[in-house]
């Protein structure tokens, strides 16, 4: 089932299916290593859902909810 990164909970392991957004937003995400097939571990989600802290490619990133909504993911079985 495809969903977006902003709908994940702490501890979820996901794989990126598609990166949305347009122009500079998409380019910035891809420059950070957010590309199709990369695995993500959701570490923390703030109480109001913004920001979201993840581990990807051996480093930690923090996303705003608006940016995370541009990342289409598929959950992996734990």
N, CA, C and O atoms as CSV, one atom per row, in Angstrom:
chain,resi,resn,atom,element,x,y,z
A,1,UNK,N,N,0.843,-1.184,0.000
A,1,UNK,CA,C,0.000,0.000,0.000
A,1,UNK,C,C,0.890,1.249,0.000
A,1,UNK,O,O,1.797,1.366,0.823
A,2,UNK,N,N,0.635,2.160,-0.902
A,2,UNK,CA,C,1.390,3.402,-1.027
A,2,UNK,C,C,0.781,4.487,-0.148
A,2,UNK,O,O,-0.438,4.655,-0.098
A,3,UNK,N,N,1.637,5.209,0.533
A,3,UNK,CA,C,1.205,6.327,1.365
A,3,UNK,C,C,2.312,7.385,1.327
A,3,UNK,O,O,3.239,7.274,0.524
A,4,UNK,N,N,2.229,8.399,2.177
A,4,UNK,CA,C,3.272,9.418,2.206
A,4,UNK,C,C,4.019,9.357,3.527
A,4,UNK,O,O,3.508,8.831,4.516
A,5,UNK,N,N,5.223,9.895,3.539
A,5,UNK,CA,C,6.082,9.833,4.719
A,5,UNK,C,C,5.466,10.532,5.923
A,5,UNK,O,O,5.703,10.115,7.057
A,6,UNK,N,N,4.692,11.572,5.710
A,6,UNK,CA,C,4.118,12.300,6.842
A,6,UNK,C,C,3.054,11.500,7.584
A,6,UNK,O,O,2.595,11.941,8.637
A,7,UNK,N,N,2.647,10.342,7.075
A,7,UNK,CA,C,1.653,9.498,7.736
A,7,UNK,C,C,2.284,8.364,8.534
A,7,UNK,O,O,1.571,7.522,9.078
A,8,UNK,N,N,3.615,8.331,8.610
A,8,UNK,CA,C,4.321,7.258,9.314
A,8,UNK,C,C,4.398,7.534,10.807
A,8,UNK,O,O,4.231,8.664,11.265
A,9,UNK,N,N,4.659,6.452,11.558
A,9,UNK,CA,C,4.832,6.536,13.002
A,9,UNK,C,C,6.253,6.138,13.363
A,9,UNK,O,O,6.929,5.479,12.572
A,10,UNK,N,N,6.720,6.528,14.551
A,10,UNK,CA,C,8.068,6.136,14.966
A,10,UNK,C,C,8.241,4.614,14.922
A,10,UNK,O,O,7.364,3.860,15.346
A,11,UNK,N,N,9.383,4.189,14.404
A,11,UNK,CA,C,9.676,2.765,14.296
A,11,UNK,C,C,9.314,2.154,12.958
A,11,UNK,O,O,9.717,1.026,12.672
A,12,UNK,N,N,8.563,2.866,12.127
A,12,UNK,CA,C,8.196,2.345,10.806
A,12,UNK,C,C,9.421,2.275,9.906
A,12,UNK,O,O,10.241,3.192,9.880
A,13,UNK,N,N,9.533,1.173,9.171
A,13,UNK,CA,C,10.569,1.031,8.146
A,13,UNK,C,C,9.857,1.087,6.804
A,13,UNK,O,O,8.907,0.344,6.554
A,14,UNK,N,N,10.334,1.981,5.947
A,14,UNK,CA,C,9.672,2.205,4.663
A,14,UNK,C,C,10.698,2.288,3.551
A,14,UNK,O,O,11.890,2.471,3.800
A,15,UNK,N,N,10.222,2.150,2.316
A,15,UNK,CA,C,11.069,2.335,1.140
A,15,UNK,C,C,10.408,3.398,0.260
A,15,UNK,O,O,9.185,3.431,0.125
A,16,UNK,N,N,11.219,4.253,-0.328
A,16,UNK,CA,C,10.696,5.342,-1.160
A,16,UNK,C,C,10.256,4.786,-2.507
A,16,UNK,O,O,11.009,4.084,-3.182
A,17,UNK,N,N,9.035,5.111,-2.883
A,17,UNK,CA,C,8.476,4.688,-4.163
A,17,UNK,C,C,8.611,5.799,-5.199
A,17,UNK,O,O,8.915,5.541,-6.364
A,18,UNK,N,N,8.380,7.043,-4.761
A,18,UNK,CA,C,8.390,8.173,-5.693
A,18,UNK,C,C,8.586,9.457,-4.910
A,18,UNK,O,O,8.126,9.581,-3.775
A,19,UNK,N,N,9.268,10.404,-5.519
A,19,UNK,CA,C,9.455,11.724,-4.913
A,19,UNK,C,C,8.628,12.714,-5.721
A,19,UNK,O,O,8.834,12.885,-6.923
A,20,UNK,N,N,7.693,13.360,-5.042
A,20,UNK,CA,C,6.824,14.325,-5.710
A,20,UNK,C,C,7.371,15.731,-5.571
A,20,UNK,O,O,8.557,15.929,-5.311
A,21,UNK,N,N,6.506,16.687,-5.744
A,21,UNK,CA,C,6.922,18.086,-5.681
A,21,UNK,C,C,7.334,18.565,-7.057
A,21,UNK,O,O,7.400,17.787,-8.009
A,22,UNK,N,N,7.606,19.838,-7.148
A,22,UNK,CA,C,7.998,20.415,-8.429
A,22,UNK,C,C,9.214,21.305,-8.261
A,22,UNK,O,O,9.420,21.914,-7.211
A,23,UNK,N,N,10.004,21.368,-9.298
A,23,UNK,CA,C,11.141,22.276,-9.365
A,23,UNK,C,C,12.095,22.171,-8.197
A,23,UNK,O,O,12.614,21.093,-7.909
A,24,UNK,N,N,12.333,23.294,-7.514
A,24,UNK,CA,C,13.342,23.331,-6.456
A,24,UNK,C,C,13.044,22.401,-5.281
A,24,UNK,O,O,13.970,21.888,-4.653
A,25,UNK,N,N,11.774,22.180,-4.979
A,25,UNK,CA,C,11.417,21.302,-3.857
A,25,UNK,C,C,11.879,19.882,-4.144
A,25,UNK,O,O,12.532,19.258,-3.308
A,26,UNK,N,N,11.549,19.378,-5.302
A,26,UNK,CA,C,11.943,18.017,-5.682
A,26,UNK,C,C,13.465,17.907,-5.768
A,26,UNK,O,O,14.035,16.924,-5.296
A,27,UNK,N,N,14.117,18.877,-6.349
A,27,UNK,CA,C,15.577,18.868,-6.490
A,27,UNK,C,C,16.242,18.841,-5.115
A,27,UNK,O,O,17.200,18.096,-4.907
A,28,UNK,N,N,15.736,19.659,-4.161
A,28,UNK,CA,C,16.314,19.710,-2.815
A,28,UNK,C,C,16.182,18.362,-2.118
A,28,UNK,O,O,17.129,17.905,-1.478
A,29,UNK,N,N,15.023,17.719,-2.232
A,29,UNK,CA,C,14.827,16.403,-1.629
A,29,UNK,C,C,15.782,15.378,-2.233
A,29,UNK,O,O,16.386,14.586,-1.510
A,30,UNK,N,N,15.914,15.392,-3.540
A,30,UNK,CA,C,16.792,14.436,-4.203
A,30,UNK,C,C,18.259,14.700,-3.857
A,30,UNK,O,O,19.041,13.756,-3.746
A,31,UNK,N,N,18.640,15.956,-3.688
A,31,UNK,CA,C,20.005,16.288,-3.293
A,31,UNK,C,C,20.334,15.775,-1.887
A,31,UNK,O,O,21.499,15.527,-1.574
A,32,UNK,N,N,19.321,15.617,-1.049
A,32,UNK,CA,C,19.517,15.092,0.303
A,32,UNK,C,C,19.571,13.567,0.325
A,32,UNK,O,O,19.730,12.972,1.391
A,33,UNK,N,N,19.439,12.931,-0.829
A,33,UNK,CA,C,19.494,11.474,-0.886
A,33,UNK,C,C,18.137,10.801,-0.873
A,33,UNK,O,O,18.049,9.581,-0.740
A,34,UNK,N,N,17.086,11.581,-1.010
A,34,UNK,CA,C,15.733,11.036,-1.036
A,34,UNK,C,C,15.441,10.611,-2.471
A,34,UNK,O,O,14.950,11.402,-3.276
A,35,UNK,N,N,15.750,9.353,-2.782
A,35,UNK,CA,C,15.559,8.831,-4.130
A,35,UNK,C,C,14.806,7.506,-4.064
A,35,UNK,O,O,14.762,6.851,-3.023
A,36,UNK,N,N,14.223,7.129,-5.180
A,36,UNK,CA,C,13.450,5.896,-5.267
A,36,UNK,C,C,14.312,4.707,-4.839
A,36,UNK,O,O,15.464,4.576,-5.254
A,37,UNK,N,N,13.731,3.842,-4.002
A,37,UNK,CA,C,14.403,2.632,-3.561
A,37,UNK,C,C,15.172,2.768,-2.256
A,37,UNK,O,O,15.580,1.757,-1.683
A,38,UNK,N,N,15.381,3.981,-1.770
A,38,UNK,CA,C,16.106,4.179,-0.509
A,38,UNK,C,C,15.212,3.770,0.666
A,38,UNK,O,O,14.013,4.049,0.680
A,39,UNK,N,N,15.820,3.104,1.647
A,39,UNK,CA,C,15.079,2.688,2.841
A,39,UNK,C,C,15.195,3.757,3.918
A,39,UNK,O,O,16.239,4.387,4.086
A,40,UNK,N,N,14.095,3.945,4.643
A,40,UNK,CA,C,14.014,4.956,5.694
A,40,UNK,C,C,13.509,4.305,6.968
A,40,UNK,O,O,12.593,3.483,6.936
A,41,UNK,N,N,14.111,4.676,8.093
A,41,UNK,CA,C,13.609,4.297,9.410
A,41,UNK,C,C,13.111,5.573,10.072
A,41,UNK,O,O,13.878,6.519,10.251
A,42,UNK,N,N,11.837,5.607,10.434
A,42,UNK,CA,C,11.260,6.778,11.088
A,42,UNK,C,C,11.653,6.718,12.564
A,42,UNK,O,O,11.257,5.794,13.275
A,43,UNK,N,N,12.432,7.703,13.027
A,43,UNK,CA,C,12.940,7.714,14.397
A,43,UNK,C,C,11.975,8.407,15.355
A,43,UNK,O,O,11.598,7.843,16.382
A,44,UNK,N,N,11.578,9.633,15.014
A,44,UNK,CA,C,10.721,10.413,15.913
A,44,UNK,C,C,9.721,11.219,15.105
A,44,UNK,O,O,9.994,11.639,13.981
A,45,UNK,N,N,8.566,11.423,15.697
A,45,UNK,CA,C,7.561,12.323,15.121
A,45,UNK,C,C,7.103,13.230,16.257
A,45,UNK,O,O,6.691,12.748,17.312
A,46,UNK,N,N,7.174,14.519,16.049
A,46,UNK,CA,C,6.771,15.477,17.077
A,46,UNK,C,C,5.282,15.307,17.397
A,46,UNK,O,O,4.523,14.820,16.559
A,47,UNK,N,N,4.865,15.699,18.590
A,47,UNK,CA,C,3.458,15.510,18.999
A,47,UNK,C,C,2.427,16.057,18.016
A,47,UNK,O,O,1.366,15.457,17.842
A,48,UNK,N,N,2.720,17.175,17.376
A,48,UNK,CA,C,1.775,17.737,16.410
A,48,UNK,C,C,2.078,17.254,14.990
A,48,UNK,O,O,1.449,17.711,14.035
A,49,UNK,N,N,3.049,16.324,14.842
A,49,UNK,CA,C,3.362,15.752,13.544
A,49,UNK,C,C,4.407,16.509,12.746
A,49,UNK,O,O,4.727,16.124,11.621
A,50,UNK,N,N,4.939,17.576,13.311
A,50,UNK,CA,C,5.903,18.394,12.577
A,50,UNK,C,C,7.004,18.833,13.522
A,50,UNK,O,O,6.699,19.573,14.458
A,51,UNK,N,N,8.228,18.449,13.362
A,51,UNK,CA,C,8.872,17.751,12.254
A,51,UNK,C,C,8.917,16.235,12.450
A,51,UNK,O,O,8.469,15.706,13.467
A,52,UNK,N,N,9.471,15.557,11.446
A,52,UNK,CA,C,9.633,14.109,11.435
A,52,UNK,C,C,11.126,13.822,11.290
A,52,UNK,O,O,11.763,14.309,10.356
A,53,UNK,N,N,11.687,13.034,12.206
A,53,UNK,CA,C,13.111,12.694,12.155
A,53,UNK,C,C,13.260,11.271,11.618
A,53,UNK,O,O,12.595,10.348,12.088
A,54,UNK,N,N,14.142,11.103,10.628
A,54,UNK,CA,C,14.337,9.797,9.993
A,54,UNK,C,C,15.820,9.469,9.856
A,54,UNK,O,O,16.671,10.357,9.906
A,55,UNK,N,N,16.113,8.195,9.685
A,55,UNK,CA,C,17.452,7.733,9.310
A,55,UNK,C,C,17.373,7.252,7.879
A,55,UNK,O,O,16.498,6.457,7.537
A,56,UNK,N,N,18.284,7.728,7.031
A,56,UNK,CA,C,18.352,7.311,5.635
A,56,UNK,C,C,19.809,7.330,5.198
A,56,UNK,O,O,20.527,8.299,5.442
A,57,UNK,N,N,20.230,6.275,4.563
A,57,UNK,CA,C,21.593,6.163,4.030
A,57,UNK,C,C,22.674,6.444,5.077
A,57,UNK,O,O,23.725,7.000,4.758
A,58,UNK,N,N,22.410,6.057,6.323
A,58,UNK,CA,C,23.408,6.194,7.374
A,58,UNK,C,C,23.459,7.550,8.059
A,58,UNK,O,O,24.360,7.785,8.865
A,59,UNK,N,N,22.539,8.439,7.774
A,59,UNK,CA,C,22.527,9.720,8.472
A,59,UNK,C,C,21.106,10.107,8.837
A,59,UNK,O,O,20.142,9.520,8.346
A,60,UNK,N,N,20.988,11.104,9.704
A,60,UNK,CA,C,19.677,11.543,10.184
A,60,UNK,C,C,19.238,12.809,9.458
A,60,UNK,O,O,20.031,13.719,9.215
A,61,UNK,N,N,17.962,12.839,9.123
A,61,UNK,CA,C,17.352,14.014,8.496
A,61,UNK,C,C,16.082,14.364,9.250
A,61,UNK,O,O,15.449,13.499,9.856
A,62,UNK,N,N,15.723,15.613,9.210
A,62,UNK,CA,C,14.470,16.060,9.796
A,62,UNK,C,C,13.682,16.777,8.708
A,62,UNK,O,O,14.193,17.670,8.031
A,63,UNK,N,N,12.416,16.362,8.555
A,63,UNK,CA,C,11.548,16.934,7.522
A,63,UNK,C,C,10.399,17.696,8.136
A,63,UNK,O,O,9.881,17.332,9.192
A,64,UNK,N,N,10.009,18.759,7.460
A,64,UNK,CA,C,8.741,19.404,7.785
A,64,UNK,C,C,7.633,18.535,7.213
A,64,UNK,O,O,7.852,17.783,6.263
A,65,UNK,N,N,6.465,18.639,7.783
A,65,UNK,CA,C,5.313,17.848,7.336
A,65,UNK,C,C,5.015,18.101,5.861
A,65,UNK,O,O,4.671,17.171,5.131
A,66,UNK,N,N,5.142,19.335,5.421
A,66,UNK,CA,C,4.857,19.684,4.023
A,66,UNK,C,C,5.830,18.984,3.078
A,66,UNK,O,O,5.428,18.518,2.013
A,67,UNK,N,N,7.105,18.907,3.457
A,67,UNK,CA,C,8.088,18.217,2.614
A,67,UNK,C,C,7.864,16.713,2.631
A,67,UNK,O,O,7.975,16.053,1.598
A,68,UNK,N,N,7.549,16.168,3.804
A,68,UNK,CA,C,7.325,14.727,3.930
A,68,UNK,C,C,6.113,14.273,3.121
A,68,UNK,O,O,6.047,13.117,2.704
A,69,UNK,N,N,5.162,15.166,2.895
A,69,UNK,CA,C,3.976,14.792,2.112
A,69,UNK,C,C,4.298,14.609,0.632
A,69,UNK,O,O,3.475,14.070,-0.108
A,70,UNK,N,N,5.480,15.046,0.182
A,70,UNK,CA,C,5.907,14.869,-1.213
A,70,UNK,C,C,6.635,13.550,-1.443
A,70,UNK,O,O,6.994,13.229,-2.576
A,71,UNK,N,N,6.856,12.783,-0.373
A,71,UNK,CA,C,7.617,11.531,-0.478
A,71,UNK,C,C,6.660,10.353,-0.368
A,71,UNK,O,O,6.150,10.053,0.712
A,72,UNK,N,N,6.421,9.689,-1.493
A,72,UNK,CA,C,5.549,8.507,-1.527
A,72,UNK,C,C,6.355,7.295,-1.085
A,72,UNK,O,O,7.454,7.057,-1.585
A,73,UNK,N,N,5.805,6.529,-0.145
A,73,UNK,CA,C,6.539,5.396,0.422
A,73,UNK,C,C,5.677,4.148,0.446
A,73,UNK,O,O,4.462,4.198,0.252
A,74,UNK,N,N,6.342,3.026,0.689
A,74,UNK,CA,C,5.664,1.761,0.904
A,74,UNK,C,C,6.263,1.171,2.175
A,74,UNK,O,O,7.484,1.091,2.310
A,75,UNK,N,N,5.404,0.755,3.110
A,75,UNK,CA,C,5.888,0.221,4.380
A,75,UNK,C,C,6.470,-1.172,4.175
A,75,UNK,O,O,5.960,-1.980,3.399
A,76,UNK,N,N,7.557,-1.422,4.901
A,76,UNK,CA,C,8.197,-2.738,4.878
A,76,UNK,C,C,7.706,-3.516,6.098
A,76,UNK,O,O,7.375,-2.926,7.127
A,77,UNK,N,N,7.664,-4.815,5.980
A,77,UNK,CA,C,7.267,-5.653,7.104
A,77,UNK,C,C,8.371,-5.628,8.144
A,77,UNK,O,O,9.547,-5.768,7.808
A,78,UNK,N,N,8.004,-5.450,9.401
A,78,UNK,CA,C,9.000,-5.382,10.489
A,78,UNK,C,C,9.400,-6.756,10.949
A,78,UNK,O,O,10.225,-6.889,11.853
